[in-house]
Amino acid sequence: MPKIYFIDVTNRDGVQTARLGLSKLEKTMINVFLNRMGIFQSEFGFPTTTHESLYLQANLELADIGVLRPIRLQGWVRATVHDVDRAFALVPGITHLNLSMSTSNQMINAKFQGKRSRDDILKTVAEAVDAAKDHGAKTLGVNAEDASRTELDFLTRFGLVAKEHGADRVRYCDTLGYDNPFSIYDSTRALAENLGMPIELHCHGDLGMAVANSLAGARGVMDGGQDAYINTTVNGIGERAGNADLVATVLAITKSKGFAEKYQLGKAIDMTKAWKLAKFASYAFGVPIPVNQPGVGANAFAHASGIHADGVLKDPENYELYDFTELGRGEPELVETGREICSGEYGGLSGFSHLMGRMAVSFEDENQARSIVELVRYANVEAQKPLVKDELLFIAKYPQIARKLLTLTPPECAA
């Protein structure tokens, strides 16, 4: 029976959000949290971008030593031989890639300015997939950008070319959030039946339907006999109005009326890790979680109406579809209102030792402590905010990998 898998794209699509971004350490922590949650794959960055290279290499090292495992780490590149070659040159250890190409008439005529025909696009994609396979890629997804505005006949041709050359999945991108649950169901079911291969769903929220479209699209794919791979971001962060929110989409699949009885996850997801992940992403991006966000919003389990309060006190199921403990909520949180020692780019050994001591972390000697505090200073320079407990613990446990994450070496400028 076909299953649903999650590919989170926070570290690719989320970080492309205008006026927002993450440090390389913060991106790594997102991957750590996603792995703990049981997410199948993270689209962890851009292997053709030089400032991403050491970060990507460091995360692959974390995978090698078992820290980022079993989650798959997948890079995103344009579907060209040039980009594929560059990706493997900059990040030799990468094994999972998604290759992206625009497919709609709008993009062909207005983005490519008529310089590429449909046949050119098919040829370019075939060559890119061949190149990635030659470099030793283990899995390949091929993205149809603006798929929701692409005619089904050409979308099918596009997918068949990708499949014939060895791609594992085709990504149906509702790039502008143009689809609705009815249209995307029809499109993805037909595509799954025509291609006979798994389909990814990449939905945006321009019309507020990213989660609903992801669910309907996944249903279409599975009714078409194939596994569905849903793209999400943490807290729905993403370009313009954002992407399908990870927590809301998982809740919709597992809790909505009758859905989970027929359509099931291919990999268990530990939702008790959701609250911590959502909070960290909110802090790292500097974007508050909406008060009414499903599962993790401040009001998700708040009741003021007398009728609702009375009902939920008698039995929570009267007014709650799921319990807050399922999201990892309920533990009290300490908010310091007096003296507080923070990590910082100008912090010293005494303050740092105090912070780590509160986390029951000790060092072999003063030299080791000084080397770690220096890394913490650099991490603060990059993040421009105090580090959270998990970041400090990560640096203390994996100092060499942290050093790689904090190393940015711009290329020489032409004279």
Buried (B, 14 or more C-beta within 10 A) or exposed (E): EBBBBBBBBBBBBBBEBEEBBBBBBBBBBBBBBBBBBBBBBBBBBBBBBEEBBBBBBBBBBBBEEEBBEEBBBBBBBBBBBEBBBBBBEBBEBBBBBBBBBBBBBBBBEEBEEEEBEBEEBBEBBBBBBBBBBEBEBEBBBBBBBBBBBBEEEBBBBBBBBBBEBBBBBBBBBBBBBBBBBEBBBBBBBBBBBBBEBBBBBBBBBBBEBBBBBBBBBBBBBBBBEBBBBBBBBBBBBBBEBBBBBBBBBBBBBBBEEEBBEEBBBBBEBEBBBBBBBBBBBBBBBEBEBBEEBBBBBEEBBEBEEEEBEEBBEEEBEEBBEBEBEBBBBEEEEEEEEEEEBEBBBEBEBEBBBEBBEEEEBEBEEEEEBEEBBBBBBBBBEBBEBBBBEBBBBBBBEBBEBBBBBBEEEEEEEEE
